[in-house]
Each structure stands twice: as C-alpha cells, then as structure tokens.
Amino acid sequence: MTSVKSRAGFIWAAVIAAGLSGCAGGGPKEVPLESLTAEEIYKRGELALETSRKPDSAIRYFSEVERLYPYSEWAKRSLIMQAFSQHKAKNYEDARASAQRYLDLYPAEEDAAYAQYLLALSYYDQIDEVGRDQGLTFQALQGMREVIEQYPDSEYARSSILKFDLAFDHLAAKEMEIGRYYLKKGQYTAAINRFRVVVEDFQTTTHTAEALHRLVESYLALGLTAEAQTAGAILGHNYQSSPFYDDSFRLLKGRGLSMEAQGESWLSNVYRQVIQGKWL
C-alpha cells in the first residue's frame, strides 16, 4: 500500500477523462456519484485536492467513498485522506474525528502512524500565541508523545519530537508571561510560584535562565537574600553566557551579596542537583 503522501500527490489520467470531460454541446457533465466505482470517486477526490485551492470538494468525495462503499479498501484510503483534507482546510475538530475513527477501525495499518500524527497536529497547529488556552498545548504534547512512543520508527516520530519540544517551551512561556505580570504588579509570592514551575518542571526549555533571574529579583524585593543568592548561584553555574546572569550579578553585587548558595529552601535542593550533575 502506497503511503498517504504519495497517494495525495498522484493525479490519475483516468480521473481527468472521467471527471473533467465535457459533453459535446458545452460544459462538463456532473455524473451521479452513485454510478461511479469507489476507485473512481476516490480519484476524483485526489484530483480535487491537487487542483482546487479549497479542499471542500475533496472532503466530499472522500466522505462519499466511505458512505457508498464502507467496507472497501478505498473507504479505508478515503478515511485517512479525508482527515488530511479536513486538516488542510483547518477543520481541526473534523480532522481529529476522522483520524480517530481511522485509528479505531484500522489500528494496525501502515497509515495509523500518520493518523495519530494528524490527530496531534490538529491540536499543535492551533497553538499560535502564548495567550491561548493551554489545554490545546497539553493535548498536543499528549498526541506527539503517543506518536513518539507508539511509532518510534515512523517518519513522523522525528517531527513529533521537534514539535513536542516547541509545545513544551510554549507552556514555559505561558508561566513566564504570568510570572512577569505578577512581578510587575508587586505580587512577588505569586510571581515566585510561576517562576518556580519553570525552574522545576521546564528546566530544559529556553526560559530557565530568565526564570532564575526573576527569582533573584522577586526574592530581593521580599528581603529573602539567601534564596536570591541561591537562585543566582544556579544561574551562574549553568548560564554564565546569558544576559540574565549579568543582570543578576549586578543586582546581587549592588546589595553586597554574592552568587553563592545560602540556607535551606527548594532552591537549595535544585542547587545540590546541579552540583551532583542531575540538573539537566
């Protein structure tokens, strides 16, 4: 069985003859789909997908194959192409439903990996800005994780790993956005709680250095110098090339403080992990 990508990119000559030929007297004649075979309808769907700017016609053809020939091999092919076309049209809920139906009906087929990837992608492609509902991001993470774990040798696993990392970074960005808001409002405890999430749960993202710096700022504002120094020590240990390191260094030095771990706190535990090589 050819892959969904090769099927989607192949235009059959027979489709052109059957679907686009006009009558002798004028425009093209619409043939009732019920009079066509499953293969003929499917090929019309492929042609529509290739030649039309909007995939609505393709979706209709693929869905008709399912309706008219539900137990055929073409119905199986049409279902995954239907999911692909719906995703292309940004009908994400419909794409998810079709992809899930494919997984339910044909879990062992070659295109099951692509169906799972499409399902995850339908969530991922809706993550377009930090301020959106983070439920979509969690759904995307879950979907990409399933592709990686269930189909590690598929061509979609590598893309899923990259998108998983980006979605993970997106969640950290949301925590930082809220934390900075609280910090600006002088709600330091609330800000610390957000930055702590980044340091403890999202330490592999690009936001960790800034989170540590904001912790230095927040703790200094509260007069908790030991915690501020410890946050600075972690920052200095891992991110000396970051501009946030320089900012924290100046803040602490301006108060006669150094970037050294002090006292006992949740940051002290993180610092010990760093020294023991368990940080990343």
One Martini backbone bead per residue (centre of mass of N, CA, C, O) as a GRO file, in nm:
protein
  280
    1MET     BB    1   0.094   0.038   0.025
    2THR     BB    2   0.073   0.346  -0.021
    3SER     BB    3   0.130   0.640   0.079
    4VAL     BB    4  -0.034   0.928   0.150
    5LYS     BB    5   0.157   1.118  -0.003
    6SER     BB    6   0.163   0.970  -0.281
    7ARG     BB    7  -0.139   0.976  -0.325
    8ALA     BB    8  -0.180   1.290  -0.305
    9GLY     BB    9   0.042   1.339  -0.561
   10PHE     BB   10  -0.150   1.166  -0.756
   11ILE     BB   11  -0.261   1.189  -1.095
   12TRP     BB   12  -0.510   1.062  -1.273
   13ALA     BB   13  -0.604   1.018  -1.597
   14ALA     BB   14  -0.888   0.896  -1.554
   15VAL     BB   15  -1.007   1.139  -1.406
   16ILE     BB   16  -0.997   1.341  -1.632
   17ALA     BB   17  -1.179   1.179  -1.824
   18ALA     BB   18  -1.429   1.140  -1.622
   19GLY     BB   19  -1.446   1.441  -1.469
   20LEU     BB   20  -1.373   1.668  -1.724
   21SER     BB   21  -1.552   1.587  -1.936
   22GLY     BB   22  -1.745   1.702  -2.190
   23CYS     BB   23  -1.985   1.773  -2.373
   24ALA     BB   24  -2.049   1.847  -2.694
   25GLY     BB   25  -2.239   2.115  -2.612
   26GLY     BB   26  -2.033   2.189  -2.345
   27GLY     BB   27  -2.015   2.150  -2.040
   28PRO     BB   28  -1.978   1.976  -1.774
   29LYS     BB   29  -2.074   1.657  -1.654
   30GLU     BB   30  -2.259   1.541  -1.388
   31VAL     BB   31  -2.197   1.254  -1.217
   32PRO     BB   32  -2.330   1.028  -1.037
   33LEU     BB   33  -2.177   0.876  -0.776
   34GLU     BB   34  -2.344   0.606  -0.773
   35SER     BB   35  -2.219   0.530  -1.073
   36LEU     BB   36  -1.954   0.494  -0.929
   37THR     BB   37  -1.672   0.391  -0.821
   38ALA     BB   38  -1.462   0.399  -0.563
   39GLU     BB   39  -1.211   0.473  -0.729
   40GLU     BB   40  -1.331   0.714  -0.887
   41ILE     BB   41  -1.397   0.891  -0.642
   42TYR     BB   42  -1.118   0.898  -0.520
   43LYS     BB   43  -0.977   1.034  -0.768
   44ARG     BB   44  -1.140   1.290  -0.749
   45GLY     BB   45  -1.031   1.373  -0.477
   46GLU     BB   46  -0.736   1.402  -0.563
   47LEU     BB   47  -0.782   1.614  -0.781
   48ALA     BB   48  -0.913   1.828  -0.599
   49LEU     BB   49  -0.664   1.856  -0.410
   50GLU     BB   50  -0.467   1.955  -0.644
   51THR     BB   51  -0.665   2.189  -0.801
   52SER     BB   52  -0.778   2.310  -0.540
   53ARG     BB   53  -0.774   2.558  -0.299
   54LYS     BB   54  -1.011   2.397  -0.181
   55PRO     BB   55  -1.099   2.090   0.006
   56ASP     BB   56  -1.411   2.037  -0.009
   57SER     BB   57  -1.442   1.838  -0.246
   58ALA     BB   58  -1.257   1.620  -0.138
   59ILE     BB   59  -1.415   1.560   0.117
   60ARG     BB   60  -1.668   1.466  -0.028
   61TYR     BB   61  -1.552   1.228  -0.184
   62PHE     BB   62  -1.432   1.068   0.056
   63SER     BB   63  -1.705   1.042   0.210
   64GLU     BB   64  -1.855   0.888  -0.020
   65VAL     BB   65  -1.693   0.635  -0.013
   66GLU     BB   66  -1.774   0.558   0.273
   67ARG     BB   67  -2.083   0.553   0.222
   68LEU     BB   68  -2.094   0.358  -0.042
   69TYR     BB   69  -1.801   0.191   0.053
   70PRO     BB   70  -1.739   0.088   0.368
   71TYR     BB   71  -1.569  -0.210   0.296
   72SER     BB   72  -1.345  -0.091   0.143
   73GLU     BB   73  -1.029   0.001   0.055
   74TRP     BB   74  -1.115   0.294  -0.027
   75ALA     BB   75  -1.232   0.376   0.245
   76LYS     BB   76  -0.968   0.368   0.398
   77ARG     BB   77  -0.821   0.577   0.225
   78SER     BB   78  -1.036   0.804   0.253
   79LEU     BB   79  -1.015   0.857   0.556
   80ILE     BB   80  -0.722   0.971   0.564
   81MET     BB   81  -0.780   1.188   0.343
   82GLN     BB   82  -0.997   1.333   0.499
   83ALA     BB   83  -0.821   1.421   0.734
   84PHE     BB   84  -0.618   1.579   0.564
   85SER     BB   85  -0.823   1.778   0.433
   86GLN     BB   86  -0.937   1.897   0.697
   87HIS     BB   87  -0.668   2.009   0.792
   88LYS     BB   88  -0.616   2.191   0.548
   89ALA     BB   89  -0.901   2.347   0.618
   90LYS     BB   90  -0.907   2.383   0.942
   91ASN     BB   91  -1.084   2.126   1.044
   92TYR     BB   92  -0.991   2.005   1.333
   93GLU     BB   93  -1.224   1.839   1.452
   94ASP     BB   94  -1.272   1.664   1.200
   95ALA     BB   95  -0.986   1.552   1.179
   96ARG     BB   96  -0.988   1.408   1.451
   97ALA     BB   97  -1.229   1.223   1.397
   98SER     BB   98  -1.107   1.077   1.150
   99ALA     BB   99  -0.845   0.980   1.280
  100GLN     BB  100  -0.979   0.820   1.508
  101ARG     BB  101  -1.141   0.631   1.328
  102TYR     BB  102  -0.899   0.501   1.198
  103LEU     BB  103  -0.774   0.387   1.461
  104ASP     BB  104  -1.023   0.212   1.535
  105LEU     BB  105  -1.033   0.044   1.255
  106TYR     BB  106  -0.688   0.071   1.176
  107PRO     BB  107  -0.434   0.011   1.388
  108ALA     BB  108  -0.235  -0.179   1.181
  109GLU     BB  109  -0.181   0.021   0.978
  110GLU     BB  110   0.033   0.225   0.811
  111ASP     BB  111  -0.152   0.499   0.861
  112ALA     BB  112  -0.166   0.521   1.176
  113ALA     BB  113   0.067   0.715   1.226
  114TYR     BB  114  -0.058   0.950   1.067
  115ALA     BB  115  -0.319   0.972   1.229
  116GLN     BB  116  -0.178   1.044   1.497
  117TYR     BB  117  -0.034   1.293   1.390
  118LEU     BB  118  -0.286   1.451   1.301
  119LEU     BB  119  -0.413   1.466   1.578
  120ALA     BB  120  -0.182   1.631   1.705
  121LEU     BB  121  -0.168   1.861   1.488
  122SER     BB  122  -0.454   1.981   1.543
  123TYR     BB  123  -0.346   2.109   1.806
  124TYR     BB  124  -0.076   2.247   1.736
  125ASP     BB  125  -0.198   2.448   1.506
  126GLN     BB  126  -0.347   2.620   1.755
  127ILE     BB  127  -0.064   2.724   1.856
  128ASP     BB  128  -0.022   3.083   1.811
  129GLU     BB  129  -0.016   3.177   2.122
  130VAL     BB  130   0.038   3.233   2.452
  131GLY     BB  131  -0.271   3.324   2.536
  132ARG     BB  132  -0.384   3.063   2.502
  133ASP     BB  133  -0.522   2.783   2.565
  134GLN     BB  134  -0.340   2.520   2.723
  135GLY     BB  135  -0.501   2.264   2.644
  136LEU     BB  136  -0.383   2.235   2.358
  137THR     BB  137  -0.092   2.180   2.444
  138PHE     BB  138  -0.144   1.922   2.604
  139GLN     BB  139  -0.266   1.766   2.366
  140ALA     BB  140  -0.018   1.784   2.185
  141LEU     BB  141   0.178   1.639   2.373
  142GLN     BB  142   0.024   1.373   2.390
  143GLY     BB  143   0.018   1.312   2.086
  144MET     BB  144   0.327   1.316   2.034
  145ARG     BB  145   0.398   1.098   2.240
  146GLU     BB  146   0.244   0.869   2.095
  147VAL     BB  147   0.410   0.870   1.841
  148ILE     BB  148   0.688   0.817   1.969
  149GLU     BB  149   0.602   0.546   2.122
  150GLN     BB  150   0.434   0.384   1.890
  151TYR     BB  151   0.623   0.528   1.630
  152PRO     BB  152   0.957   0.542   1.629
  153ASP     BB  153   1.007   0.447   1.305
  154SER     BB  154   0.872   0.675   1.190
  155GLU     BB  155   0.853   0.973   1.003
  156TYR     BB  156   0.693   1.124   1.258
  157ALA     BB  157   0.881   1.124   1.510
  158ARG     BB  158   1.074   1.362   1.462
  159SER     BB  159   0.859   1.582   1.439
  160SER     BB  160   0.737   1.527   1.721
  161ILE     BB  161   0.983   1.604   1.887
  162LEU     BB  162   1.001   1.899   1.797
  163LYS     BB  163   0.705   1.977   1.878
  164PHE     BB  164   0.725   1.901   2.171
  165ASP     BB  165   0.941   2.111   2.249
  166LEU     BB  166   0.775   2.360   2.161
  167ALA     BB  167   0.530   2.311   2.346
  168PHE     BB  168   0.688   2.311   2.609
  169ASP     BB  169   0.792   2.601   2.574
  170HIS     BB  170   0.512   2.730   2.572
  171LEU     BB  171   0.439   2.672   2.866
  172ALA     BB  172   0.671   2.832   2.988
  173ALA     BB  173   0.589   3.104   2.863
  174LYS     BB  174   0.328   3.129   3.022
  175GLU     BB  175   0.451   3.138   3.304
  176MET     BB  176   0.622   3.390   3.250
  177GLU     BB  177   0.399   3.587   3.182
  178ILE     BB  178   0.260   3.571   3.459
  179GLY     BB  179   0.504   3.633   3.637
  180ARG     BB  180   0.563   3.917   3.522
  181TYR     BB  181   0.295   4.037   3.603
  182TYR     BB  182   0.326   4.002   3.910
  183LEU     BB  183   0.591   4.155   3.936
  184LYS     BB  184   0.485   4.430   3.832
  185LYS     BB  185   0.256   4.431   4.073
  186GLY     BB  186   0.406   4.315   4.343
  187GLN     BB  187   0.344   3.989   4.337
  188TYR     BB  188   0.583   3.791   4.449
  189THR     BB  189   0.469   3.515   4.528
  190ALA     BB  190   0.322   3.459   4.263
  191ALA     BB  191   0.573   3.481   4.087
  192ILE     BB  192   0.743   3.258   4.216
  193ASN     BB  193   0.553   3.023   4.148
  194ARG     BB  194   0.600   3.045   3.839
  195PHE     BB  195   0.913   3.027   3.829
  196ARG     BB  196   0.930   2.752   3.968
  197VAL     BB  197   0.800   2.584   3.748
  198VAL     BB  198   1.022   2.630   3.542
  199VAL     BB  199   1.265   2.519   3.708
  200GLU     BB  200   1.130   2.230   3.775
  201ASP     BB  201   0.954   2.155   3.488
  202PHE     BB  202   1.128   2.356   3.252
  203GLN     BB  203   1.459   2.326   3.238
  204THR     BB  204   1.485   2.262   2.907
  205THR     BB  205   1.425   2.539   2.839
  206THR     BB  206   1.462   2.888   2.739
  207HIS     BB  207   1.348   3.009   3.042
  208THR     BB  208   1.536   2.955   3.292
  209ALA     BB  209   1.719   3.200   3.320
  210GLU     BB  210   1.497   3.407   3.366
  211ALA     BB  211   1.363   3.273   3.611
  212LEU     BB  212   1.609   3.309   3.797
  213HIS     BB  213   1.623   3.614   3.780
  214ARG     BB  214   1.333   3.667   3.886
  215LEU     BB  215   1.394   3.542   4.160
  216VAL     BB  216   1.597   3.744   4.248
  217GLU     BB  217   1.409   3.986   4.239
  218SER     BB  218   1.183   3.879   4.426
  219TYR     BB  219   1.353   3.812   4.680
  220LEU     BB  220   1.469   4.095   4.718
  221ALA     BB  221   1.193   4.237   4.755
  222LEU     BB  222   1.145   4.046   5.027
  223GLY     BB  223   1.437   3.998   5.174
  224LEU     BB  224   1.546   3.709   5.047
  225THR     BB  225   1.874   3.651   5.017
  226ALA     BB  226   1.930   3.348   5.010
  227GLU     BB  227   1.749   3.282   4.766
  228ALA     BB  228   1.880   3.482   4.571
  229GLN     BB  229   2.163   3.357   4.578
  230THR     BB  230   2.084   3.073   4.485
  231ALA     BB  231   1.969   3.153   4.213
  232GLY     BB  232   2.238   3.279   4.120
  233ALA     BB  233   2.410   3.020   4.140
  234ILE     BB  234   2.257   2.863   3.922
  235LEU     BB  235   2.295   3.066   3.699
  236GLY     BB  236   2.612   3.064   3.711
  237HIS     BB  237   2.645   2.754   3.650
  238ASN     BB  238   2.462   2.751   3.356
  239TYR     BB  239   2.442   3.095   3.256
  240GLN     BB  240   2.697   3.294   3.190
  241SER     BB  241   2.607   3.381   2.882
  242SER     BB  242   2.376   3.526   2.999
  243PRO     BB  243   2.219   3.828   3.052
  244PHE     BB  244   2.089   3.738   3.327
  245TYR     BB  245   2.349   3.706   3.480
  246ASP     BB  246   2.439   4.001   3.478
  247ASP     BB  247   2.190   4.115   3.621
  248SER     BB  248   2.218   3.949   3.884
  249PHE     BB  249   2.501   4.031   3.961
  250ARG     BB  250   2.438   4.336   3.998
  251LEU     BB  251   2.218   4.310   4.210
  252LEU     BB  252   2.385   4.162   4.426
  253LYS     BB  253   2.632   4.350   4.440
  254GLY     BB  254   2.462   4.606   4.521
  255ARG     BB  255   2.408   4.435   4.813
  256GLY     BB  256   2.664   4.260   4.893
  257LEU     BB  257   2.628   4.002   4.712
  258SER     BB  258   2.644   3.661   4.621
  259MET     BB  259   2.677   3.364   4.411
  260GLU     BB  260   2.554   3.179   4.672
  261ALA     BB  261   2.463   2.929   4.853
  262GLN     BB  262   2.181   2.957   5.085
  263GLY     BB  263   2.054   2.771   5.292
  264GLU     BB  264   1.705   2.640   5.306
  265SER     BB  265   1.549   2.526   5.004
  266TRP     BB  266   1.430   2.454   4.702
  267LEU     BB  267   1.691   2.574   4.572
  268SER     BB  268   1.894   2.397   4.725
  269ASN     BB  269   1.811   2.136   4.583
  270VAL     BB  270   1.879   2.228   4.301
  271TYR     BB  271   2.177   2.288   4.353
  272ARG     BB  272   2.257   1.996   4.427
  273GLN     BB  273   2.185   1.882   4.151
  274VAL     BB  274   2.389   2.041   3.992
  275ILE     BB  275   2.648   1.939   4.137
  276GLN     BB  276   2.557   1.626   4.071
  277GLY     BB  277   2.442   1.625   3.763
  278LYS     BB  278   2.091   1.650   3.769
  279TRP     BB  279   1.966   1.892   3.608
  280LEU     BB  280   1.954   1.776   3.281
   0.00000   0.00000   0.00000
